[in-house]
Amino acid sequence: MDLIGLKKPRNIAILGSTGSIGCSSLEVIANFPDELRVTYLTANKNIGLLQEQTRRFRPRAVVVLEESNASVLREALDGTTEVLVGEEGLQEIVCREDVDIVLSSLVGFAGLKPTLHAIEAGKDIALANKETLVVAGEIIMKKVRKHGVRLLPVDSEHSAILQCIQGENTNDIERVILTASGGPFLNMNEEQFHRITVEQALNHPTWKMGNKITIDSATLMNKGLEVIEAFWLFGLPPEKIEVLIHPQSIIHSMVEFVDGSIKAQLSVPDMKIPIQYALMYPRRPASPYSKIDFNTLREMTFLRPDIKKFPCLPLAFRALQMGGTAPAVLNAANEVAVHLFLEERLSFTSIPAVIQDTLSSHTPIHNTMLQDVIKADSEARDHVRQQTVAIHQ
C-alpha cells in the first residue's frame, strides 16, 4: 500500500477480536478514527464482548465459530450487522474487497488457513499469530512473495527487529537478539518446578496476555516459537538468531551489524505500540501510550537463558534445524500439552517432556505442501494425547 492510500481509512479485519491482542488493536484503532476503520470482527466463544465491540465499532459483519452463538448474536444485534459462521465465514471476510489489512490474532494453528486465504486475496497481514509462520513458514513466505503483500509482525520482538533494520542492508546483519522476560520462574530453583501450579504459571511479571501465550512464556516455548518466526520473517540462518533474558522487558530486540554496531528498540511493555506500528506502517503518528521515564528506570539486566531449566527453547531450535514439518509437530505438541496443563491434567515439567517425545517420533517431510502440515499437526496432537493417557495409567 503506497502513501497515497493513506488519504482514506485503512479497513481492518480483526481475526480474534475478543482476545488480548484483538482488544488492544481496537484501542489503537479508536485512537485514529480518520485513518483506521474496523470492517470485520471475529471471535470464538466470548459472544458478550463481541456484541459490545460490534455496537461500538459498527463493523459490516462479524464471524463466530458456532451456529448457536451466531443465532444469539443475530438476535442481540437485531439484524443491524451481518453474522457469518465458521471457517467459511472467516474465509469469506478476509477475501472481501473492503479489507485492506487482516490482523491475524487467532490463537495457535487455527490462524493458518484464514491467513493463507487473506494473502491469496492480496491483503496485507498484521501478524500476531506466530504459529502461522512456525507451522507453515515456507508456504506462507512463498505466498507473500507471489501475491506481493506486506507481512508486518505484531509480536513486540519482531516489530523491534523490523524497526532496527529499516534503511539497512540485511547482508550486514551479524545476528539478531530476541529478548525474553524470563517469565515467572526465572529465579525459581529447578527442583521446585514439579510443584508449579496453573495459577503461578499465569502470573507473568511484565506482560498481560492470553492464557496460552502466558504459559508459553513461562516455559520459554514462546521465545522458541519466535526464533522460528524470525527465521522466516527475516531470512536469517538459525546461528544468527540468539535469545537473551531481559527481565525488565524494555529492550524488545536488538540487531548487531558486521561492524560491531548494535541497534535496539526500546519501549514500555505495551502491545499497543507494536500493533500501531504494524497498522500505520510506515508512519509513526503520535500516540497516547506510556513512555519510558529514564529517570525512574533503575536497571536493565541481561543473562543467558538456562536451557536446562527451560528445555522448550532448545527444542524449538532443534525443530528448526530438522526443518520441514518438524516445527509444525513442535507447535501441535505444545498446544495440546499447554491445554492439558491448563486443565490440570499434565504437570508443568511434563510439557517439554511430551514435546520432546513427539518430536523424536517424527520424520520430517520437506518441501512441504499444506496437506503435509495439516497431517503432521493432526498426528502430533494424537501422539500427545496417547502419551497423556499412558502417563495417567
Buried (B, 14 or more C-beta within 10 A) or exposed (E): EEEEEEEEBBBBBBBBBBBBBBBBBBBBBEBBEEBBBBBBBBBBEBBEBBBEBBEEBEBBBBBBBEEEBBEBBBEBBEEEBBBBBBEEBBBBBBBBEEBBBBBBBBBBBBBBBBBBBBBBBEBBBBBBBBBBBBBBBBBBBEBBEEEEBBBBBBBBBBBBBBBBBEEEEEEEBEBBBBBBBBBBBBEBEEEEBEEBEBEBBBEBBBBEBBBBBBBBBBBBBBBBBBBBBBBBBBEBEBEBBBBBBBBBBBBBBBBBBEEEEEBBBEBBBBBBBBBBBBBBBEEEEEBEBEEEEEEEEEEEEEEEBBBEBBBBBBBBBBBBEBBBBBBBBBBBBBBBBBBBBBEEEBBBBBBBBBBBBBBEEBEBBEEBEEEBBBBBBEBBBEBBBEBBEEBEE
